[in-house]
Amino acid sequence: MVQVSKKYINEFVEFYKKHVTWKNPDFPFYLLIFFAFLVFILGTNLFVELTEKVQGETIDNFDNRITDYVTSFRTPALNQFFQFVTDLGDVYAYLVATTIAAIFFFFKLKNKKFILQLLGVVILSALANMALKEAFNRARPTIEHLVVVESLSYPSGHAMSAMAYYGFLIYLVFHIKMNKWLRFFLTLLFSALIFFIGLSRIYLGVHFPSDVAGGFVAGLIWIAFCIVLFNIIDLLRQRKVRSRMEEEENLETE
């Protein structure tokens, strides 16, 4: 897998050296696509290696030590806190968050594209997680569960969706003009949500730490894939607009 990753990265770098310069009007698109593709390749490599360890049961000692440490802090107050936090990674929380984001994007920014992109990221991420769970078929931890769960364990759906959804919101935050302190606050808030939602699954006893790690990596891969896809679409759209404008200018000069 490492050799395949190096091959694709080298081919991508060679393509950029030959066809992309900073003077190119599409350079920002190319640069973002390059880094997102790099994250996608490296993330995929990391996910494959982690999955091999999970399937080979070579990570059991790590899982048990982390789980024992995290669950040792259980108290009635923390139980309620982490049950609330884990609910922020459920479908109803995403519906509320998406509604708020949609109102902001539509009425404040007059931008429907971000709404569709955000919906696409979280819905397809959830579907991908269901497929991955069925493919790897890992049972849940046998310790006491503080919340009811019915699906399989690896990778964590809460961790993957949190990374995909709130991670993509962080990406959008850097594409919107706003006060730098507000951007910093939102980035910190969304990052904290990702971390604590993942931690809550370990604390509540419904996931192994490697499940959460796998979910985070899978979510990051999904963000990178969507960024590449969305920017390629935007790039093609920009080229089409420029081409139409050039045709109109040529017609006017004739």
Secondary structure, 3 states (H helix, E strand, C coil): CHHHHHHHHHHHHHHHHHHCCCCCCCHHHHHHHHHHHHHHHHHHHHHHHHHHHHHCCCCHHHHHHHHHHHHCCCCHHHHHHHHHHHHCCCHHHHHHHHHHHHHHHHHHCCCCHHHHHHHHHHHHHHHHHHHHHHHHCCCCCCCCCCCCCCCCCCCCHHHHHHHHHHHHHHHHHCCCCCCHHHHHHHHHHHHHHHHHHHHHHHHCCCCCHHHHHHHHHHHHHHHHHHHHHHHHHHHHHHHHHHHHHHHHHHHHHC
